[in-house]
């Protein structure tokens, strides 16, 4: 989790810079965009419903107008009936002098004032009809108060005059005049009613059209809002969830487009940062697991090689020491056994020294002295020393024609040369010539160690300088070794500022070479320093 902080800070910085560069509403926060969309939809719906409300109000008003016209016509007809009842009631009483004929007259007398008031009230919205209603009111009141009521009173006092009154045309003329006014009034009101009914029907149609358009517009606005919310919120969230599922399934390279608005874009960028961090973390864990696996393999190889290398000399030491303790041996045989024990003890000591040197190299704690070293003399000494180790090998040394001096640790350089000579002898089991050559090329000292032994197969050459690698040839032929000598040799040479490599062909021997910078009397002392080991060999470099 150590990388989370820098990643988060880097992402936060990039998010702030992006936020500064996108200040329009299109780059605003998701809450603001959704609020804006909701307000826009709400305003659109409010407009739609306002139009629908106005249409409904208009339809209602038209309906009221049409209903009022019907009420006016009905009231006018009722009032005209009352006028006729006034006339027929008075005429019937005059002809029969029977009070029963005055019943319609009395009912009309009681009801016509209310009908007149209703008619006048209903026509207030139309000036012409209102004036006609007032005129009808006046005519009826004049007829009732000036003719009908006095006529009934006169007939009650003078019954003998009834026949002459019944034939009087003055009352019929007044009623006819009133009836004609009613005809004009009702005809006009019917025309108004027809017009108002037509307007109401038109308004109904318009209301239906407006309602349909409004409903469609409302549905369209809701659809647009839903599409926007889906694109701005739901779809990115679904994509993020799907990407998270793919990452959970192991696809750590999954990334999202970061063009989402506001918080969605922030979520996408955060997701990508998380995915990148997770990918790096998993890669780091895999690398560490591989390192641990390789370490386990190295440990296993170390245990295997060291146990094998320890078993043989320890068996010799235990065996020969037991013989010396259990038997009385001649001095010559005792000396020979002691020589074997000492040789095997040295072999054990060399193995322990190699392991200690390997530990120092890995900890970069290998101490090197800084002194003048004559390579010609060092090589001659090592050739002489290793010549005594095998009667089947002929070691030849070709020194440089000029002085060959380097600055470094003489013992460590002797360890390198000794390792190369020991390998040349061990991997030449049939004997042969081992040739050591030294020369000066420019400011570099070059040394070659050639043998006529088994050589190195092409498939193993890249692993020659790998810890504990010995190859199949050494194991099959039982050649002793831990696979550490060349690793240490390379580290020592590179710590002296030089290089080491080889040329080899399976079955035709090997040539190991090393190159070291020569020292000059005018140069100050240079401290050799240990450098990191390389895991690749450098075959193909030589004479």
C-alpha positions as CSV (number, residue, x, y, z in Angstrom):
1,X,0.0,0.0,0.0
2,X,3.0,2.3,0.0
3,X,2.3,3.5,-3.5
4,X,-1.3,4.5,-2.9
5,X,-0.4,7.9,-1.4
6,X,1.7,9.1,-4.4
7,X,-0.8,7.7,-6.9
8,X,-3.7,9.4,-5.1
9,X,-1.9,12.7,-4.8
10,X,-0.9,12.6,-8.5
11,X,-4.5,11.8,-9.5
12,X,-5.8,14.6,-7.2
13,X,-3.5,17.1,-8.9
14,X,-4.6,16.0,-12.3
15,X,-8.2,16.2,-11.3
16,X,-7.8,19.8,-10.0
17,X,-6.1,20.9,-13.2
18,X,-8.9,19.3,-15.2
19,X,-11.5,21.0,-13.0
20,X,-9.9,24.4,-13.5
21,X,-9.9,24.0,-17.3
22,X,-13.6,23.0,-17.5
23,X,-15.8,25.7,-16.0
24,X,-18.8,25.7,-18.4
25,X,-22.0,24.1,-17.2
26,X,-21.2,21.1,-19.3
27,X,-18.3,20.4,-17.1
28,X,-20.1,21.1,-13.9
29,X,-20.8,18.6,-11.2
30,X,-23.2,15.7,-11.7
31,X,-25.6,17.1,-9.0
32,X,-25.7,20.5,-10.8
33,X,-26.3,18.8,-14.2
34,X,-29.1,16.6,-12.8
35,X,-30.6,19.5,-11.0
36,X,-30.5,21.6,-14.2
37,X,-32.1,18.8,-16.1
38,X,-34.8,18.3,-13.5
39,X,-35.6,22.0,-13.4
40,X,-35.8,22.1,-17.2
41,X,-38.1,19.1,-17.3
42,X,-40.2,20.7,-14.4
43,X,-40.4,24.0,-16.3
44,X,-41.4,22.2,-19.5
45,X,-44.1,20.2,-17.6
46,X,-45.3,23.3,-15.9
47,X,-45.7,25.0,-19.3
48,X,-47.5,22.0,-20.7
49,X,-49.9,21.8,-17.7
50,X,-50.4,25.6,-17.8
51,X,-51.5,25.3,-21.4
52,X,-53.7,22.4,-20.5
53,X,-55.2,24.3,-17.6
54,X,-56.0,27.3,-19.9
55,X,-57.5,25.0,-22.4
56,X,-59.7,23.4,-19.7
57,X,-60.7,26.8,-18.3
58,X,-61.6,28.0,-21.8
59,X,-63.6,24.8,-22.4
60,X,-65.3,25.3,-19.1
61,X,-66.2,28.9,-19.9
62,X,-67.5,27.9,-23.3
63,X,-69.6,25.2,-21.7
64,X,-70.9,27.8,-19.2
65,X,-71.8,30.2,-22.0
66,X,-73.6,27.4,-23.9
67,X,-75.4,26.3,-20.7
68,X,-76.4,29.9,-19.9
69,X,-77.9,30.4,-23.3
70,X,-80.0,27.3,-22.8
71,X,-81.0,28.6,-19.4
72,X,-82.0,32.0,-20.9
73,X,-84.1,30.3,-23.6
74,X,-85.8,28.1,-20.9
75,X,-86.4,31.0,-18.6
76,X,-87.8,33.1,-21.5
77,X,-90.2,30.3,-22.5
78,X,-91.3,29.9,-18.9
79,X,-91.9,33.6,-18.6
80,X,-93.8,33.6,-21.8
81,X,-95.9,30.8,-20.4
82,X,-96.7,32.9,-17.3
83,X,-97.8,35.8,-19.6
84,X,-100.1,33.5,-21.4
85,X,-101.5,32.1,-18.1
86,X,-102.2,35.7,-17.0
87,X,-104.1,36.4,-20.2
88,X,-106.0,33.0,-20.4
89,X,-106.8,33.0,-16.7
90,X,-108.4,36.5,-16.8
91,X,-110.2,35.8,-20.1
92,X,-111.6,32.5,-18.8
93,X,-112.8,34.2,-15.6
94,X,-114.5,36.9,-17.7
95,X,-116.3,34.3,-19.8
96,X,-117.4,32.0,-17.0
97,X,-117.2,34.1,-13.9
98,X,-115.7,30.9,-12.3
99,X,-113.0,31.5,-9.8
100,X,-111.4,28.2,-10.8
101,X,-110.1,29.8,-14.0
102,X,-108.1,32.3,-11.9
103,X,-105.8,29.5,-10.5
104,X,-103.3,29.7,-13.4
105,X,-103.5,33.5,-13.2
106,X,-102.7,33.4,-9.5
107,X,-99.8,31.0,-10.0
108,X,-98.4,33.2,-12.8
109,X,-98.9,36.3,-10.6
110,X,-96.7,34.6,-8.0
111,X,-94.0,33.2,-10.2
112,X,-93.4,35.7,-13.0
113,X,-91.4,38.2,-10.9
114,X,-88.8,35.6,-10.1
115,X,-88.6,34.5,-13.7
116,X,-88.2,38.1,-14.9
117,X,-85.4,38.6,-12.3
118,X,-83.6,35.4,-13.5
119,X,-83.9,36.4,-17.1
120,X,-82.4,39.9,-16.5
121,X,-79.6,38.3,-14.4
122,X,-78.8,35.7,-17.1
123,X,-78.5,38.3,-19.9
124,X,-76.1,40.7,-18.1
125,X,-73.1,39.4,-20.3
126,X,-75.0,40.4,-23.5
127,X,-76.0,44.1,-23.8
128,X,-78.6,43.6,-26.6
129,X,-80.3,40.7,-24.9
130,X,-80.1,42.5,-21.5
131,X,-81.9,45.5,-22.9
132,X,-84.5,43.3,-24.5
133,X,-85.0,41.5,-21.2
134,X,-85.6,44.8,-19.4
135,X,-88.0,45.8,-22.2
136,X,-89.9,42.6,-21.8
137,X,-89.9,43.1,-18.0
138,X,-91.4,46.5,-18.4
139,X,-94.1,45.3,-20.9
140,X,-95.1,42.5,-18.6
141,X,-95.2,44.7,-15.5
142,X,-97.3,47.3,-17.4
143,X,-99.6,44.6,-18.8
144,X,-100.0,43.0,-15.3
145,X,-100.4,46.1,-13.2
146,X,-102.2,48.3,-15.7
147,X,-104.5,45.8,-17.4
148,X,-104.6,42.3,-15.9
149,X,-105.1,43.1,-12.2
150,X,-107.6,46.0,-12.8
151,X,-109.5,43.7,-15.2
152,X,-109.9,40.9,-12.6
153,X,-110.9,43.4,-9.9
154,X,-113.5,45.0,-12.3
155,X,-115.0,41.7,-13.1
156,X,-115.3,40.7,-9.5
157,X,-117.3,44.0,-8.8
158,X,-119.2,44.0,-12.1
159,X,-120.0,40.5,-13.2
160,X,-122.6,41.7,-15.7
161,X,-119.9,43.4,-17.7
162,X,-118.0,40.3,-18.3
163,X,-119.2,39.5,-21.8
164,X,-118.3,42.9,-23.1
165,X,-114.8,42.7,-21.4
166,X,-114.1,39.3,-22.8
167,X,-114.4,40.6,-26.3
168,X,-112.1,43.6,-25.6
169,X,-109.0,43.5,-27.9
170,X,-106.8,45.8,-25.9
171,X,-105.4,43.0,-23.7
172,X,-104.8,40.6,-26.6
173,X,-102.9,43.3,-28.4
174,X,-100.6,43.9,-25.4
175,X,-100.0,40.1,-25.1
176,X,-99.3,39.9,-28.8
177,X,-96.7,42.7,-28.6
178,X,-95.1,40.9,-25.6
179,X,-95.1,37.6,-27.5
180,X,-93.4,39.2,-30.5
181,X,-90.7,40.6,-28.2
182,X,-90.2,37.1,-26.8
183,X,-89.9,35.7,-30.4
184,X,-87.1,38.2,-31.2
185,X,-85.4,37.6,-27.9
186,X,-85.5,33.8,-28.1
187,X,-84.5,33.8,-31.8
188,X,-81.4,35.9,-30.9
189,X,-80.6,33.7,-27.9
190,X,-80.9,30.6,-30.0
191,X,-78.4,32.1,-32.5
192,X,-76.1,32.9,-29.6
193,X,-76.6,29.4,-28.2
194,X,-75.7,27.8,-31.6
195,X,-72.6,30.0,-31.8
196,X,-71.6,29.2,-28.2
197,X,-72.2,25.5,-28.8
198,X,-70.0,25.6,-31.9
199,X,-67.4,27.5,-29.9
200,X,-67.6,25.0,-27.2
201,X,-67.2,22.1,-29.6
202,X,-64.2,23.9,-31.2
203,X,-62.7,24.5,-27.8
204,X,-63.3,20.8,-27.0
205,X,-61.4,19.8,-30.1
206,X,-58.7,22.3,-29.4
207,X,-58.4,21.1,-25.8
208,X,-58.1,17.5,-27.0
209,X,-55.4,18.5,-29.5
210,X,-53.6,20.6,-26.8
211,X,-54.0,17.8,-24.3
212,X,-52.5,15.3,-26.8
213,X,-49.7,17.6,-27.6
214,X,-49.1,18.4,-24.0
215,X,-49.1,14.7,-23.0
216,X,-46.7,13.9,-25.8
217,X,-44.5,16.8,-24.8
218,X,-44.6,15.7,-21.2
219,X,-43.7,12.1,-22.2
220,X,-41.0,13.5,-24.5
221,X,-39.5,15.6,-21.7
222,X,-39.6,12.7,-19.3
223,X,-38.0,10.5,-22.0
224,X,-35.2,13.1,-22.6
225,X,-34.6,13.3,-18.9
226,X,-34.5,9.6,-18.5
227,X,-32.1,9.3,-21.5
228,X,-29.8,12.0,-20.1
229,X,-29.8,10.4,-16.6
230,X,-29.0,7.0,-18.3
231,X,-26.2,8.4,-20.3
232,X,-24.8,10.7,-17.6
233,X,-25.2,8.3,-14.6
234,X,-26.6,4.9,-15.2
235,X,-24.5,3.9,-18.3
236,X,-21.1,5.0,-16.8
237,X,-22.0,3.3,-13.6
238,X,-22.9,0.1,-15.5
239,X,-19.6,0.3,-17.5
240,X,-17.7,0.9,-14.3
241,X,-19.4,-2.1,-12.7
242,X,-18.6,-4.3,-15.7
243,X,-15.0,-3.1,-15.7
244,X,-14.7,-3.8,-12.0
245,X,-16.1,-7.3,-12.7
246,X,-13.5,-7.8,-15.4
247,X,-10.7,-6.7,-13.1
248,X,-12.1,-9.1,-10.5
249,X,-11.8,-11.8,-13.1
250,X,-8.1,-11.0,-13.6
251,X,-8.0,-8.5,-16.5
252,X,-6.0,-5.8,-14.7
253,X,-5.4,-3.9,-18.0
254,X,-9.1,-2.8,-18.1
255,X,-9.5,1.0,-18.2
256,X,-12.4,3.4,-18.6
257,X,-12.9,6.5,-20.8
258,X,-12.6,9.5,-18.6
259,X,-14.9,11.9,-20.5
260,X,-17.8,11.6,-18.0
261,X,-19.3,14.7,-16.5
262,X,-18.4,15.9,-13.0
263,X,-18.5,13.2,-10.4
264,X,-18.8,10.5,-13.0
265,X,-15.6,11.6,-14.7
266,X,-14.0,11.7,-11.2
267,X,-15.2,8.2,-10.6
268,X,-13.8,7.0,-13.9
269,X,-10.4,8.6,-13.3
270,X,-10.3,7.3,-9.8
271,X,-11.2,3.8,-11.1
272,X,-8.4,4.0,-13.6
273,X,-5.9,5.1,-10.9
274,X,-7.1,2.2,-8.7
275,X,-6.8,-0.3,-11.6
276,X,-3.3,1.0,-12.5
277,X,-2.2,0.8,-8.9
278,X,-3.7,-2.7,-8.6
279,X,-2.0,-3.8,-11.8
280,X,1.4,-2.5,-10.5
281,X,0.8,-4.1,-7.1
282,X,-0.1,-7.4,-8.6
283,X,2.9,-7.2,-11.0
284,X,5.1,-6.4,-8.0
285,X,3.7,-9.3,-6.0
286,X,4.2,-11.6,-9.0
287,X,7.8,-10.4,-9.3
288,X,8.3,-11.0,-5.6
289,X,6.8,-14.4,-5.8
290,X,9.0,-15.2,-8.7
291,X,12.0,-13.9,-6.7
292,X,11.0,-16.0,-3.8
293,X,10.5,-19.0,-6.1
294,X,13.9,-18.5,-7.5
295,X,15.3,-18.0,-4.1
296,X,13.8,-21.3,-3.0
297,X,15.3,-23.0,-6.1
298,X,18.7,-21.4,-5.3
299,X,18.4,-22.6,-1.7
300,X,17.5,-26.1,-2.8
301,X,20.4,-26.1,-5.3
302,X,22.7,-24.8,-2.5
303,X,21.6,-27.5,-0.1
304,X,22.0,-30.1,-2.8
305,X,25.4,-29.0,-4.0
306,X,26.8,-28.2,-0.6
307,X,25.6,-31.5,0.9
308,X,27.2,-33.3,-2.0
309,X,30.4,-31.4,-1.8
310,X,30.5,-31.9,2.0
311,X,29.7,-35.6,1.9
312,X,32.7,-36.7,-0.1
313,X,35.5,-35.0,1.8
314,X,33.8,-35.7,5.2
315,X,33.5,-39.4,4.2
316,X,37.3,-39.4,3.4
317,X,38.2,-37.6,6.6
318,X,36.0,-39.9,8.7
319,X,37.2,-43.0,6.9
320,X,40.9,-42.4,7.0
321,X,40.8,-41.1,10.5
322,X,39.0,-44.2,11.6
323,X,41.6,-46.4,9.9
324,X,44.4,-44.5,11.7
325,X,42.6,-45.0,15.0
326,X,41.7,-48.6,14.6
327,X,44.9,-49.9,13.1
328,X,48.6,-49.7,13.6
329,X,49.9,-48.4,10.3
330,X,53.4,-47.9,9.0
331,X,54.6,-44.3,9.1
332,X,54.6,-44.0,5.3
333,X,50.9,-45.1,5.1
334,X,50.0,-42.9,8.1
335,X,51.6,-39.9,6.3
336,X,49.7,-40.7,3.1
337,X,46.4,-40.9,5.0
338,X,47.2,-37.6,6.8
339,X,47.9,-36.0,3.4
340,X,44.4,-37.2,2.2
341,X,42.8,-35.8,5.3
342,X,44.6,-32.5,4.9
343,X,43.6,-32.3,1.2
344,X,39.9,-33.0,2.0
345,X,40.0,-30.5,4.9
346,X,41.4,-27.9,2.5
347,X,38.6,-28.8,0.1
348,X,36.1,-28.2,2.9
349,X,37.8,-24.9,3.8
350,X,37.7,-23.8,0.1
351,X,33.9,-24.6,0.0
352,X,33.3,-22.6,3.2
353,X,35.4,-19.7,1.8
354,X,33.3,-19.7,-1.4
355,X,30.1,-19.6,0.6
356,X,31.4,-16.8,2.8
357,X,32.6,-14.9,-0.3
358,X,29.2,-15.3,-2.0
359,X,27.6,-13.9,1.1
360,X,29.9,-10.9,1.1
361,X,29.3,-10.4,-2.6
362,X,25.5,-10.4,-2.1
363,X,25.8,-8.0,0.8
364,X,28.3,-5.9,-1.2
365,X,30.8,-6.3,1.6
366,X,33.7,-8.0,-0.2
367,X,36.8,-6.2,0.9
368,X,39.6,-5.7,-1.7
369,X,43.1,-4.5,-1.1
370,X,44.6,-1.9,-3.3
371,X,48.1,-2.8,-4.2
372,X,50.4,-3.1,-7.2
373,X,50.0,-6.6,-8.7
374,X,52.4,-8.1,-11.3
375,X,50.2,-10.3,-13.4
376,X,53.1,-12.1,-15.1
377,X,54.4,-13.2,-11.8
378,X,50.9,-14.0,-10.4
379,X,50.1,-16.1,-13.5
380,X,53.4,-18.0,-13.4
381,X,52.9,-18.8,-9.7
382,X,49.4,-20.1,-10.3
383,X,50.5,-22.2,-13.3
384,X,53.3,-23.8,-11.2
385,X,50.9,-24.4,-8.4
386,X,48.3,-26.2,-10.4
387,X,50.8,-28.1,-12.6
388,X,51.5,-30.2,-9.5
389,X,47.9,-31.2,-9.2
390,X,47.6,-33.4,-12.3
391,X,50.1,-35.6,-14.0
392,X,47.8,-36.0,-17.0
393,X,47.7,-32.3,-17.9
394,X,50.4,-30.1,-19.3
395,X,50.1,-26.4,-18.2
396,X,51.9,-23.9,-20.4
397,X,52.3,-20.2,-19.7
398,X,53.0,-17.5,-22.3
399,X,53.7,-14.3,-20.4
400,X,53.4,-10.8,-21.8
401,X,56.4,-9.3,-23.5
402,X,56.2,-6.2,-21.3
403,X,55.4,-5.5,-17.7
404,X,51.8,-6.2,-16.9
405,X,50.9,-4.4,-13.7
406,X,47.4,-3.7,-12.3
407,X,46.2,-2.3,-9.0
408,X,44.0,-4.6,-6.9
409,X,43.8,-7.4,-4.5
410,X,46.5,-10.0,-5.4
411,X,44.9,-12.8,-3.4
412,X,41.5,-12.3,-5.1
413,X,43.0,-12.1,-8.5
414,X,45.0,-15.3,-7.8
415,X,41.6,-16.8,-6.7
416,X,40.2,-15.9,-10.1
417,X,43.1,-17.4,-12.1
418,X,43.2,-20.4,-9.8
419,X,39.5,-21.1,-10.4
420,X,39.9,-20.9,-14.2
421,X,42.9,-23.3,-14.0
422,X,41.1,-25.7,-11.7
423,X,38.1,-25.7,-14.0
424,X,40.3,-26.3,-17.1
425,X,41.9,-29.3,-15.4
426,X,38.6,-30.7,-13.9
427,X,36.7,-30.4,-17.2
428,X,39.6,-32.0,-19.2
429,X,39.3,-35.5,-17.7
430,X,41.3,-37.1,-20.5
431,X,44.2,-34.7,-19.8
432,X,45.8,-32.5,-22.5
433,X,47.3,-29.0,-22.7
434,X,46.1,-26.1,-20.6
435,X,47.6,-22.9,-22.0
436,X,47.7,-19.5,-20.2
437,X,48.5,-16.5,-22.2
438,X,48.9,-12.8,-21.2
439,X,49.3,-9.7,-23.2
440,X,49.0,-5.9,-23.1
441,X,46.5,-4.3,-25.6
442,X,46.4,-0.6,-25.2
443,X,45.7,0.2,-21.5
444,X,44.2,-3.2,-20.9
445,X,45.8,-6.4,-19.6
446,X,44.3,-9.5,-21.3
447,X,44.6,-13.1,-20.0
448,X,43.4,-16.3,-21.8
449,X,43.1,-19.7,-20.2
450,X,42.5,-22.4,-22.9
451,X,41.9,-26.1,-22.4
452,X,41.2,-29.1,-24.7
453,X,38.4,-30.5,-22.5
454,X,34.7,-31.2,-22.7
455,X,33.6,-27.7,-23.7
456,X,30.3,-26.0,-22.8
457,X,27.1,-27.0,-24.7
458,X,25.5,-24.0,-26.4
459,X,22.3,-24.4,-24.3
460,X,24.3,-23.9,-21.1
461,X,26.5,-21.0,-22.0
462,X,24.1,-18.3,-20.9
463,X,23.9,-19.8,-17.4
464,X,27.6,-20.3,-16.8
465,X,27.9,-17.2,-14.5
466,X,24.6,-18.1,-12.6
467,X,24.9,-19.2,-9.0
468,X,25.0,-23.0,-8.4
469,X,24.9,-23.8,-12.1
470,X,27.1,-26.7,-13.1
471,X,25.6,-28.2,-16.1
472,X,24.8,-31.8,-17.0
473,X,28.3,-32.7,-18.0
474,X,29.8,-32.1,-14.5
475,X,27.0,-34.0,-12.8
476,X,27.2,-37.0,-15.2
477,X,31.0,-37.3,-14.9
478,X,31.0,-36.7,-11.1
479,X,33.1,-33.6,-11.4
480,X,33.3,-31.9,-8.0
481,X,32.1,-28.3,-7.7
482,X,29.5,-26.0,-6.2
483,X,28.7,-23.7,-9.1
484,X,30.1,-20.7,-7.2
485,X,33.6,-20.3,-8.6
486,X,32.8,-18.5,-11.8
487,X,30.2,-16.3,-10.0
488,X,32.8,-15.1,-7.6
489,X,35.4,-14.8,-10.3
490,X,33.1,-12.5,-12.3
491,X,32.3,-10.4,-9.2
492,X,36.0,-10.0,-8.3
493,X,37.0,-9.1,-11.9
494,X,34.2,-6.5,-12.3
495,X,35.1,-5.1,-8.8
496,X,38.5,-4.4,-10.3
497,X,37.0,-2.6,-13.2
498,X,37.5,-5.4,-15.7
499,X,35.5,-8.0,-17.6
500,X,35.4,-11.8,-17.9
501,X,33.9,-14.0,-20.6
502,X,34.5,-17.2,-22.6
503,X,34.5,-18.9,-26.0
504,X,33.5,-22.6,-26.0
505,X,32.2,-25.4,-28.2
506,X,31.0,-28.7,-26.9
507,X,33.7,-31.4,-27.2
508,X,36.3,-28.9,-28.4
509,X,37.4,-27.2,-25.2
510,X,36.9,-23.7,-23.8
511,X,38.8,-20.5,-23.6
512,X,38.1,-18.2,-20.7
513,X,39.4,-14.6,-20.9
514,X,39.6,-11.7,-18.6
515,X,40.5,-8.0,-19.1
516,X,41.8,-5.7,-16.5
517,X,42.9,-2.0,-16.7
518,X,46.6,-1.7,-16.2
519,X,48.1,0.7,-13.7
520,X,50.4,3.6,-14.6
521,X,53.1,5.0,-12.4
522,X,51.7,8.6,-12.8
523,X,48.2,7.5,-11.8
524,X,47.2,7.7,-8.2
525,X,45.9,4.6,-6.4
526,X,42.4,3.5,-7.4
527,X,40.3,1.7,-4.9
528,X,38.6,-1.3,-6.5
529,X,34.9,-1.4,-5.7
530,X,32.4,-4.2,-5.9
531,X,29.8,-3.7,-8.6
532,X,26.5,-5.5,-9.1
533,X,26.7,-8.9,-10.8
534,X,25.2,-9.4,-14.2
535,X,23.2,-12.5,-15.0
536,X,24.3,-12.8,-18.6
537,X,27.5,-14.3,-19.9
538,X,29.5,-12.7,-22.7
539,X,30.6,-15.5,-24.9
540,X,32.3,-14.8,-28.2
541,X,34.9,-12.3,-27.0
542,X,38.5,-13.3,-27.3
543,X,41.4,-13.6,-29.6
